[in-house]
Amino acid sequence: MSAVLQMKPLIGIACIYAAAIAVAENTLGSAEFPLHFWYFDRIPAWQWSMPVHAAGFLWVLLWTRTLRTRPALLSTIVSWAFFIIAEALNCCCLKLFNYGSEPFGVGGSFMAVLALYGVLCGVMVYAVRRFVVNI
């Protein structure tokens, strides 16, 4: 199979990933949205979101490829670790954005964000394994 045909599903996955991040940032990551888990008040959202999520996408691809002969759960957990570390770094040190206090409290919002990243990583690993030939 040609390299171009192999890239087509990967480009589609990247577009869906980017769309999911954009929707999440503009809904669950907006203080104006009724249910939000985080909100940016120190920097524009894109300054954190674009580089972190681009790196996260590449991280998921790297570990999905590296661990392709191992159970998908292992790839998901290793991929998820990237986002857990990024969120913890922001929460403890950088403080570039805040976690919503309503309705779950800051800790609940932080955990909800981690859960959302777990789902994102699981879906990404599944999609890459399922649709990208010879990753």
DSSP file (Angstrom, degrees, kcal/mol; ACC not computed):
  #  RESIDUE AA STRUCTURE BP1 BP2  ACC     N-H-->O    O-->H-N    N-H-->O    O-->H-N    TCO  KAPPA ALPHA  PHI   PSI    X-CA   Y-CA   Z-CA
    1    1 A M              0   0    0      0, 0.0     5,-0.0     0, 0.0     0, 0.0   0.000 360.0 360.0 360.0 137.4    0.0    0.0    0.0
    2    2 A S     >  -     0   0    0      1,-0.1     4,-1.6     3,-0.0     5,-0.1  -0.270 360.0-118.8 -70.1 156.2    1.4    3.4   -0.9
    3    3 A A  H  > S+     0   0    0      1,-0.2     4,-1.6     2,-0.2     5,-0.1   0.837 113.0  58.0 -63.0 -33.5    2.5    5.8    1.8
    4    4 A V  H  > S+     0   0    0      1,-0.2     4,-1.3     2,-0.2    -1,-0.2   0.915 105.5  48.9 -64.8 -42.7   -0.1    8.4    0.7
    5    5 A L  H  4 S+     0   0    0      1,-0.2    -1,-0.2     2,-0.2    -2,-0.2   0.838 110.4  51.9 -66.3 -31.8   -3.0    5.9    1.2
    6    6 A Q  H  X S+     0   0    0     -4,-1.6     4,-0.7     1,-0.2    -1,-0.2   0.814 107.6  52.8 -72.0 -29.7   -1.6    5.1    4.6
    7    7 A M  H  X S+     0   0    0     -4,-1.6     4,-2.7     1,-0.2     5,-0.2   0.758  91.7  76.2 -76.7 -25.5   -1.5    8.8    5.5
    8    8 A K  H  X S+     0   0    0     -4,-1.3     4,-2.0     1,-0.2    -1,-0.2   0.923  97.8  42.1 -57.0 -50.0   -5.1    9.5    4.6
    9    9 A P  H  > S+     0   0    0      0, 0.0     4,-2.5     0, 0.0    -1,-0.2   0.878 113.5  54.4 -64.9 -34.1   -6.6    7.9    7.7
   10   10 A L  H  X S+     0   0    0     -4,-0.7     4,-2.4     2,-0.2    -2,-0.2   0.894 107.6  49.3 -66.0 -39.5   -4.0    9.5    9.9
   11   11 A I  H  X S+     0   0    0     -4,-2.7     4,-2.2     2,-0.2    -1,-0.2   0.903 111.3  50.2 -65.1 -40.9   -4.8   12.9    8.6
   12   12 A G  H  X S+     0   0    0     -4,-2.0     4,-2.3    -5,-0.2    -2,-0.2   0.914 110.7  48.8 -62.4 -43.3   -8.5   12.2    9.2
   13   13 A I  H  X S+     0   0    0     -4,-2.5     4,-2.6     1,-0.2    -2,-0.2   0.908 110.6  51.4 -62.6 -42.2   -7.7   11.1   12.8
   14   14 A A  H  X S+     0   0    0     -4,-2.4     4,-2.6     1,-0.2    -1,-0.2   0.891 110.1  49.4 -62.6 -39.7   -5.6   14.3   13.3
   15   15 A C  H  X S+     0   0    0     -4,-2.2     4,-2.3     2,-0.2    -2,-0.2   0.908 112.2  46.9 -66.8 -41.7   -8.5   16.5   12.0
   16   16 A I  H  X S+     0   0    0     -4,-2.3     4,-2.5     2,-0.2    -2,-0.2   0.907 112.4  51.0 -65.8 -41.5  -11.0   14.7   14.3
   17   17 A Y  H  X S+     0   0    0     -4,-2.6     4,-2.2     2,-0.2    -2,-0.2   0.943 111.4  47.3 -58.5 -49.9   -8.6   15.1   17.3
   18   18 A A  H  X S+     0   0    0     -4,-2.6     4,-2.5     1,-0.2    -2,-0.2   0.891 112.0  50.3 -61.6 -40.2   -8.1   18.8   16.5
   19   19 A A  H  X S+     0   0    0     -4,-2.3     4,-2.6     2,-0.2    -1,-0.2   0.905 109.1  51.3 -65.3 -41.0  -11.9   19.3   16.3
   20   20 A A  H  X S+     0   0    0     -4,-2.5     4,-2.3     1,-0.2    -2,-0.2   0.902 111.5  47.5 -62.5 -41.0  -12.5   17.5   19.6
   21   21 A I  H  X S+     0   0    0     -4,-2.2     4,-2.8     2,-0.2    -2,-0.2   0.919 111.8  50.1 -66.1 -43.5   -9.9   19.8   21.3
   22   22 A A  H  X S+     0   0    0     -4,-2.5     4,-1.8     2,-0.2    -2,-0.2   0.911 112.4  47.0 -62.5 -42.8  -11.4   22.9   19.8
   23   23 A V  H  X S+     0   0    0     -4,-2.6     4,-0.9     2,-0.2     5,-0.3   0.927 113.6  48.4 -64.4 -44.3  -14.9   21.9   20.9
   24   24 A A  H ><>S+     0   0    0     -4,-2.3     5,-1.9     1,-0.2     3,-0.6   0.915 111.1  49.7 -63.4 -43.4  -13.7   21.1   24.4
   25   25 A E  H 3<5S+     0   0    0     -4,-2.8    -1,-0.2     1,-0.2    -2,-0.2   0.863 114.1  45.9 -63.8 -34.9  -11.8   24.3   24.7
   26   26 A N  H 3<5S+     0   0    0     -4,-1.8    -1,-0.2    -5,-0.2    -2,-0.2   0.534 128.8  21.4 -88.8  -6.2  -14.8   26.4   23.6
   27   27 A T  T X<5S+     0   0    0     -4,-0.9     3,-1.9    -3,-0.6     6,-0.3   0.572 133.2  25.6-119.1 -81.2  -17.3   24.6   25.8
   28   28 A L  T 3 5S+     0   0    0     -5,-0.3     9,-2.8     1,-0.3    10,-1.5   0.670 126.2  51.4 -63.8 -16.8  -15.9   22.7   28.8
   29   29 A G  T 3 <S+     0   0    0     -5,-1.9    11,-0.6    -6,-0.2     2,-0.5   0.118  92.6  90.6-106.4  20.1  -12.9   25.1   28.9
   30   30 A S    X   -     0   0    0     -3,-1.9     3,-1.5    -6,-0.2     9,-0.1  -0.966  66.0-147.2-121.3 127.8  -14.9   28.3   28.8
   31   31 A A  T 3  S+     0   0    0     -2,-0.5    -1,-0.1     1,-0.3     5,-0.1   0.742 101.4  59.6 -62.2 -22.2  -16.0   30.2   31.9
   32   32 A E  T 3  S+     0   0    0      3,-0.1    -1,-0.3    -3,-0.0     7,-0.0   0.662  84.8  93.3 -80.5 -16.3  -19.1   31.3   30.0
   33   33 A F  S <  S-     0   0    0     -3,-1.5     3,-0.1    -6,-0.3    -6,-0.1  -0.590  83.8-125.7 -78.3 137.6  -20.2   27.7   29.3
   34   34 A P  S    S+     0   0    0      0, 0.0     2,-0.6     0, 0.0    -1,-0.1   0.859 101.9  35.4 -54.3 -40.7  -22.7   26.5   32.0
   35   35 A L  S    S+     0   0    0     68,-0.0     2,-0.4    65,-0.0    -5,-0.2  -0.920  79.8 158.7-116.2 105.2  -20.6   23.4   32.8
   36   36 A H        -     0   0    0     -2,-0.6    -7,-0.2    66,-0.4    66,-0.2  -0.969  29.2-170.6-129.3 145.9  -16.9   24.1   32.6
   37   37 A F  S    S+     0   0    0     -9,-2.8    63,-2.0    -2,-0.4     2,-0.3   0.633  76.9  11.2-105.5 -20.8  -14.0   22.3   34.2
   38   38 A W  E     -A   99   0A   0    -10,-1.5     2,-0.3    61,-0.3    -1,-0.3  -0.968  60.0-169.4-150.1 162.3  -11.2   24.8   33.3
   39   39 A Y  E     -A   98   0A   0     59,-2.4    59,-2.6    -2,-0.3     2,-0.5  -0.970  22.2-125.2-157.0 144.9  -10.9   28.3   32.1
   40   40 A F  E     +A   97   0A   0    -11,-0.6    57,-0.2    -2,-0.3    -9,-0.2  -0.783  39.5 149.6 -92.6 127.1   -8.1   30.5   30.9
   41   41 A D  S    S+     0   0    0     55,-0.5    -1,-0.1    -2,-0.5    56,-0.1   0.405  72.6  45.9-131.9  -5.8   -7.6   33.8   32.6
   42   42 A R  S    S+     0   0    0     54,-0.9    55,-0.1     1,-0.3    54,-0.1   0.745 120.9  11.5-108.0 -33.2   -3.9   34.4   32.4
   43   43 A I  S    S-     0   0    0     53,-0.7    -1,-0.3     2,-0.0     2,-0.1  -0.929  90.7 -85.4-137.8 160.9   -3.1   33.6   28.8
   44   44 A P    >>  -     0   0    0      0, 0.0     3,-1.3     0, 0.0     4,-0.6  -0.446  42.8-118.8 -64.8 145.1   -5.1   32.9   25.6
   45   45 A A  H >> S+     0   0    0      1,-0.3     4,-3.1     2,-0.2     3,-1.1   0.850 109.3  61.8 -55.6 -38.5   -6.2   29.3   25.5
   46   46 A W  H 3> S+     0   0    0      1,-0.3     4,-1.8     2,-0.2    -1,-0.3   0.803  91.6  66.2 -63.5 -28.3   -4.4   28.6   22.2
   47   47 A Q  H <4 S+     0   0    0     -3,-1.3    -1,-0.3     1,-0.2    -2,-0.2   0.799 118.2  23.8 -66.5 -26.8   -1.0   29.4   23.8
   48   48 A W  H <X S+     0   0    0     -3,-1.1     4,-1.9    -4,-0.6     5,-0.3   0.820 124.0  52.4 -95.8 -47.1   -1.3   26.4   26.0
   49   49 A S  H  X S+     0   0    0     -4,-3.1     4,-2.6     1,-0.2     5,-0.4   0.899 104.7  50.9 -64.2 -47.8   -3.6   24.2   24.0
   50   50 A M  H  X S+     0   0    0     -4,-1.8     4,-2.2    -5,-0.2     5,-0.2   0.956 116.0  37.1 -62.1 -53.6   -2.0   24.2   20.6
   51   51 A P  H  > S+     0   0    0      0, 0.0     4,-2.3     0, 0.0     5,-0.2   0.909 119.8  47.6 -68.0 -38.1    1.5   23.1   21.6
   52   52 A V  H  X S+     0   0    0     -4,-1.9     4,-2.4     2,-0.2    -2,-0.2   0.932 116.3  42.8 -68.0 -44.3    0.5   20.7   24.4
   53   53 A H  H  X S+     0   0    0     -4,-2.6     4,-2.2    -5,-0.3    -1,-0.2   0.844 113.5  51.7 -73.9 -32.1   -2.2   19.0   22.2
   54   54 A A  H  X S+     0   0    0     -4,-2.2     4,-2.1    -5,-0.4    -2,-0.2   0.940 113.7  44.4 -65.0 -46.0    0.1   18.8   19.2
   55   55 A A  H  X S+     0   0    0     -4,-2.3     4,-2.4    -5,-0.2    -2,-0.2   0.896 112.4  53.3 -63.6 -38.9    2.8   17.3   21.3
   56   56 A G  H  X S+     0   0    0     -4,-2.4     4,-2.5     2,-0.2    -1,-0.2   0.889 106.5  51.9 -62.9 -39.8    0.2   15.0   22.9
   57   57 A F  H  X S+     0   0    0     -4,-2.2     4,-2.2     2,-0.2    -1,-0.2   0.936 112.2  45.3 -61.5 -46.6   -1.0   13.8   19.5
   58   58 A L  H  X S+     0   0    0     -4,-2.1     4,-2.7     1,-0.2    -2,-0.2   0.870 111.2  54.2 -64.8 -36.0    2.6   12.9   18.5
   59   59 A W  H  X S+     0   0    0     -4,-2.4     4,-2.5     2,-0.2     5,-0.3   0.918 108.3  48.7 -62.9 -44.7    3.1   11.3   21.8
   60   60 A V  H  X S+     0   0    0     -4,-2.5     4,-2.3     2,-0.2     5,-0.2   0.926 112.7  48.3 -62.0 -44.6    0.1    9.0   21.3
   61   61 A L  H  X S+     0   0    0     -4,-2.2     4,-2.3     2,-0.2     5,-0.2   0.927 111.0  51.0 -61.3 -45.0    1.3    8.1   17.8
   62   62 A L  H  X S+     0   0    0     -4,-2.7     4,-2.8     1,-0.2    -2,-0.2   0.940 115.6  40.0 -57.8 -50.2    4.8    7.3   19.1
   63   63 A W  H  X S+     0   0    0     -4,-2.5     4,-2.1     2,-0.2    -1,-0.2   0.793 112.3  55.3 -76.8 -26.8    3.6    5.0   21.9
   64   64 A T  H  < S+     0   0    0     -4,-2.3    -1,-0.2    -5,-0.3    -2,-0.2   0.908 114.7  41.3 -68.1 -39.7    0.9    3.4   19.8
   65   65 A R  H >< S+     0   0    0     -4,-2.3     3,-1.4    -5,-0.2    -2,-0.2   0.935 115.8  48.9 -70.2 -46.4    3.5    2.5   17.2
   66   66 A T  H 3< S+     0   0    0     -4,-2.8     3,-0.3     1,-0.3    -2,-0.2   0.880 120.8  36.0 -61.5 -39.3    6.1    1.5   19.8
   67   67 A L  T >< S+     0   0    0     -4,-2.1     3,-1.8     1,-0.2    -1,-0.3   0.020  78.4 124.7-103.9  26.5    3.7   -0.7   21.7
   68   68 A R  T <  S+     0   0    0     -3,-1.4    -1,-0.2     1,-0.3    -2,-0.1   0.742  75.8  48.6 -62.2 -24.1    1.8   -2.0   18.7
   69   69 A T  T 3  S+     0   0    0     -3,-0.3    -1,-0.3    -4,-0.2    -2,-0.1   0.466 104.1  75.0 -93.7  -1.0    2.4   -5.6   19.6
   70   70 A R  S <  S-     0   0    0     -3,-1.8     5,-0.1     1,-0.2    -3,-0.0  -0.543 102.5 -68.7-102.3 169.9    1.3   -5.1   23.2
   71   71 A P    >>  -     0   0    0      0, 0.0     3,-1.1     0, 0.0     4,-1.1  -0.302  41.7-124.3 -60.1 143.5   -2.2   -4.7   24.6
   72   72 A A  H 3> S+     0   0    0      1,-0.3     4,-2.4     2,-0.2     5,-0.2   0.800 108.0  67.4 -59.5 -30.4   -3.9   -1.4   23.6
   73   73 A L  H 3> S+     0   0    0      1,-0.2     4,-2.5     2,-0.2    -1,-0.3   0.868  96.8  53.8 -60.1 -36.1   -4.5   -0.6   27.2
   74   74 A L  H <> S+     0   0    0     -3,-1.1     4,-2.4     2,-0.2     5,-0.2   0.927 109.1  47.5 -64.5 -44.9   -0.7   -0.2   27.7
   75   75 A S  H  X S+     0   0    0     -4,-1.1     4,-2.3    -8,-0.2    -2,-0.2   0.895 112.4  51.1 -61.0 -40.0   -0.5    2.3   24.9
   76   76 A T  H  X S+     0   0    0     -4,-2.4     4,-2.7     2,-0.2    -2,-0.2   0.923 111.2  46.4 -64.8 -45.1   -3.5    4.2   26.3
   77   77 A I  H  X S+     0   0    0     -4,-2.5     4,-1.8     2,-0.2    -2,-0.2   0.921 114.0  47.0 -66.0 -44.3   -2.0    4.4   29.8
   78   78 A V  H  X S+     0   0    0     -4,-2.4     4,-0.8     2,-0.2    -1,-0.2   0.901 115.3  47.0 -64.9 -39.9    1.5    5.5   28.5
   79   79 A S  H >X S+     0   0    0     -4,-2.3     4,-0.8    -5,-0.2     3,-0.8   0.909 109.9  53.1 -65.5 -42.2   -0.2    8.1   26.3
   80   80 A W  H 3X S+     0   0    0     -4,-2.7     4,-2.4     1,-0.2     3,-0.3   0.820  96.6  68.3 -63.0 -32.6   -2.5    9.3   29.1
   81   81 A A  H 3X S+     0   0    0     -4,-1.8     4,-2.6     1,-0.2    -1,-0.2   0.855  93.2  59.1 -57.3 -36.2    0.6    9.8   31.3
   82   82 A F  H <X S+     0   0    0     -3,-0.8     4,-2.2    -4,-0.8    -1,-0.2   0.941 109.8  41.4 -57.1 -48.4    1.7   12.7   29.0
   83   83 A F  H  X S+     0   0    0     -4,-0.8     4,-2.6    -3,-0.3     5,-0.2   0.848 112.1  54.7 -72.3 -34.3   -1.6   14.6   29.6
   84   84 A I  H  X S+     0   0    0     -4,-2.4     4,-2.5     2,-0.2    -1,-0.2   0.934 111.1  45.9 -62.2 -44.8   -1.6   13.8   33.4
   85   85 A I  H  X S+     0   0    0     -4,-2.6     4,-2.6     2,-0.2    -2,-0.2   0.911 112.3  50.6 -64.9 -42.7    1.9   15.2   33.7
   86   86 A A  H  X S+     0   0    0     -4,-2.2     4,-2.1    -5,-0.2    -2,-0.2   0.921 113.4  45.2 -62.1 -44.0    1.0   18.3   31.7
   87   87 A E  H  X S+     0   0    0     -4,-2.6     4,-3.0     2,-0.2    -2,-0.2   0.910 113.7  48.9 -66.5 -41.8   -2.1   19.0   33.8
   88   88 A A  H  X S+     0   0    0     -4,-2.5     4,-2.7    -5,-0.2     5,-0.4   0.898 109.6  52.9 -64.7 -39.5   -0.3   18.4   37.0
   89   89 A L  H  X>S+     0   0    0     -4,-2.6     4,-2.3    -5,-0.2     5,-2.1   0.921 113.3  43.4 -61.4 -44.3    2.5   20.7   35.9
   90   90 A N  I  <>S+     0   0    0     -4,-2.1     5,-2.9     3,-0.2    -2,-0.2   0.938 115.4  48.6 -65.5 -45.5    0.0   23.4   35.2
   91   91 A C  I  <5S+     0   0    0     -4,-3.0    -2,-0.2     1,-0.2    -1,-0.2   0.888 123.6  29.3 -63.5 -41.2   -2.0   22.8   38.4
   92   92 A C  I  <5S+     0   0    0     -4,-2.7    -1,-0.2    -5,-0.2    -2,-0.2   0.819 137.6   5.5 -91.4 -33.7    1.1   22.8   40.7
   93   93 A C  I  <5S+     0   0    0     -4,-2.3    -3,-0.2    -5,-0.4    -4,-0.1   0.798 124.3  40.1-120.3 -56.7    3.6   25.1   39.0
   94   94 A L  I   < -     0   0    0     -5,-2.1    -4,-0.2     1,-0.1    -3,-0.1   0.905  64.4-169.3 -73.8 -42.8    2.6   27.0   35.9
   95   95 A K      < +     0   0    0     -5,-2.9    -4,-0.1    -6,-0.3    -5,-0.1   0.878  28.3 150.8  52.9  43.2   -1.0   28.0   36.8
   96   96 A L        +     0   0    0      1,-0.1   -54,-0.9   -54,-0.1   -53,-0.7   0.732  69.6  12.8 -75.8 -22.9   -1.6   29.2   33.2
   97   97 A F  E    S-A   40   0A   0    -57,-0.2     2,-0.3   -56,-0.1   -57,-0.2  -0.958  78.1-122.5-146.7 165.9   -5.3   28.4   33.7
   98   98 A N  E     -A   39   0A   0    -59,-2.6   -59,-2.4    -2,-0.3     2,-0.4  -0.729  17.0-122.9-111.2 157.7   -7.7   27.6   36.5
   99   99 A Y  E     -A   38   0A   0     -2,-0.3   -61,-0.3   -61,-0.2     7,-0.1  -0.824  39.6-103.6 -97.7 139.1   -9.9   24.6   37.2
  100  100 A G        -     0   0    0    -63,-2.0     9,-0.4    -2,-0.4    10,-0.1  -0.295  20.3-156.3 -64.4 141.9  -13.6   25.4   37.7
  101  101 A S     >  +     0   0    0      3,-0.1     4,-1.1     8,-0.1    -1,-0.1   0.672  57.8 105.8 -91.7 -18.5  -14.9   25.4   41.2
  102  102 A E  T  4 S-     0   0    0      1,-0.2   -66,-0.4     2,-0.2    -2,-0.0  -0.893  87.0  -8.9-111.5 142.4  -18.5   24.7   40.3
  103  103 A P  T  4 S+     0   0    0      0, 0.0    -1,-0.2     0, 0.0     3,-0.1  -0.971 141.8  24.7 -92.9  -1.9  -20.2   22.3   40.5
  104  104 A F  T  > S-     0   0    0      1,-0.2     4,-0.7    -4,-0.1    -2,-0.2   0.501 100.9-116.3-104.3  -4.8  -17.5   19.7   41.5
  105  105 A G  H  X  -     0   0    0     -4,-1.1     4,-2.5     2,-0.2    -1,-0.2  -0.108  41.9 -68.9  85.1 167.1  -14.8   21.9   43.1
  106  106 A V  H  > S+     0   0    0      1,-0.2     4,-2.6     2,-0.2     5,-0.2   0.914 134.9  49.2 -62.1 -44.3  -11.3   22.4   41.8
  107  107 A G  H  > S+     0   0    0      1,-0.2     4,-2.4     2,-0.2    -1,-0.2   0.905 111.9  48.5 -63.1 -41.8  -10.3   18.8   42.6
  108  108 A G  H  X S+     0   0    0     -4,-0.7     4,-2.3     2,-0.2    -1,-0.2   0.892 111.8  49.3 -65.3 -39.9  -13.3   17.4   40.9
  109  109 A S  H  X S+     0   0    0     -4,-2.5     4,-2.3    -9,-0.4    -2,-0.2   0.913 110.4  50.9 -65.3 -42.1  -12.7   19.5   37.8
  110  110 A F  H  X S+     0   0    0     -4,-2.6     4,-2.1     1,-0.2    -2,-0.2   0.929 112.3  46.4 -59.7 -45.7   -9.1   18.5   37.7
  111  111 A M  H  X S+     0   0    0     -4,-2.4     4,-2.4     1,-0.2    -1,-0.2   0.871 110.0  54.0 -66.2 -36.6  -10.1   14.8   37.9
  112  112 A A  H  X S+     0   0    0     -4,-2.3     4,-2.5     2,-0.2    -1,-0.2   0.905 107.6  50.7 -63.2 -40.8  -12.8   15.3   35.2
  113  113 A V  H  X S+     0   0    0     -4,-2.3     4,-2.2     2,-0.2    -2,-0.2   0.924 110.4  49.2 -62.5 -43.9  -10.1   16.8   32.9
  114  114 A L  H  X S+     0   0    0     -4,-2.1     4,-2.0     1,-0.2    -2,-0.2   0.900 110.6  50.8 -62.5 -39.8   -7.9   13.8   33.5
  115  115 A A  H  X S+     0   0    0     -4,-2.4     4,-2.2     2,-0.2    -2,-0.2   0.908 108.6  51.7 -63.6 -42.0  -10.8   11.4   32.8
  116  116 A L  H  X S+     0   0    0     -4,-2.5     4,-2.6     1,-0.2    -2,-0.2   0.900 109.6  49.9 -61.4 -40.2  -11.6   13.3   29.6
  117  117 A Y  H  X S+     0   0    0     -4,-2.2     4,-2.8     2,-0.2    -1,-0.2   0.869 106.9  55.2 -66.5 -35.3   -7.9   12.9   28.6
  118  118 A G  H  X S+     0   0    0     -4,-2.0     4,-2.3     2,-0.2    -2,-0.2   0.920 110.3  45.5 -61.6 -43.1   -8.1    9.2   29.4
  119  119 A V  H  X S+     0   0    0     -4,-2.2     4,-2.7     2,-0.2     5,-0.3   0.932 112.1  51.9 -64.2 -46.1  -11.1    8.8   27.0
  120  120 A L  H  X S+     0   0    0     -4,-2.6     4,-2.5     1,-0.2    -2,-0.2   0.923 111.5  46.6 -57.0 -46.1   -9.3   10.9   24.3
  121  121 A C  H  X S+     0   0    0     -4,-2.8     4,-2.8     2,-0.2     5,-0.2   0.909 111.8  50.8 -64.5 -42.4   -6.2    8.6   24.6
  122  122 A G  H  X S+     0   0    0     -4,-2.3     4,-2.2    -5,-0.2    -2,-0.2   0.920 112.7  45.5 -61.3 -44.0   -8.3    5.5   24.5
  123  123 A V  H  X S+     0   0    0     -4,-2.7     4,-2.9     2,-0.2    -2,-0.2   0.908 113.6  50.4 -66.1 -41.8  -10.1    6.6   21.4
  124  124 A M  H  X S+     0   0    0     -4,-2.5     4,-2.8    -5,-0.3     5,-0.3   0.936 110.9  47.3 -62.5 -47.0   -6.9    7.8   19.7
  125  125 A V  H  X S+     0   0    0     -4,-2.8     4,-2.4     1,-0.2     5,-0.2   0.928 114.2  48.3 -61.3 -44.1   -5.1    4.5   20.3
  126  126 A Y  H  X S+     0   0    0     -4,-2.2     4,-2.5    -5,-0.2     5,-0.2   0.949 113.4  46.7 -59.9 -49.4   -8.1    2.5   19.0
  127  127 A A  H  X S+     0   0    0     -4,-2.9     4,-3.0     1,-0.2     5,-0.5   0.909 113.7  47.2 -62.9 -43.6   -8.4    4.7   15.9
  128  128 A V  H  X S+     0   0    0     -4,-2.8     4,-1.7     1,-0.2    -1,-0.2   0.931 115.7  44.9 -65.6 -44.4   -4.8    4.6   15.1
  129  129 A R  H  < S+     0   0    0     -4,-2.4    -2,-0.2    -5,-0.3    -1,-0.2   0.868 120.3  41.5 -65.7 -35.6   -4.6    0.8   15.6
  130  130 A R  H  < S+     0   0    0     -4,-2.5    -2,-0.2    -5,-0.2    -1,-0.2   0.883 127.8  23.7 -80.7 -39.9   -7.8    0.2   13.6
  131  131 A F  H  < S+     0   0    0     -4,-3.0     2,-0.8    -5,-0.2    -3,-0.2   0.628 101.3  79.2-110.7 -15.7   -7.4    2.6   10.7
  132  132 A V  S >< S-     0   0    0     -4,-1.7     3,-0.8    -5,-0.5     2,-0.2  -0.850  72.6-143.5 -99.4 113.3   -3.7    3.3   10.2
  133  133 A V  T 3  S-     0   0    0     -2,-0.8    -3,-0.1     1,-0.2    -2,-0.1  -0.524  75.3  -0.3 -77.3 136.9   -2.2    0.4    8.3
  134  134 A N  T 3         0   0    0     -2,-0.2    -1,-0.2     1,-0.2    -5,-0.1   0.878 360.0 360.0  56.0  44.9    1.4   -0.5    9.2
  135  135 A I    <         0   0    0     -3,-0.8    -1,-0.2    -7,-0.2    -2,-0.1   0.536 360.0 360.0 -65.6 360.0    1.8    2.1   11.9
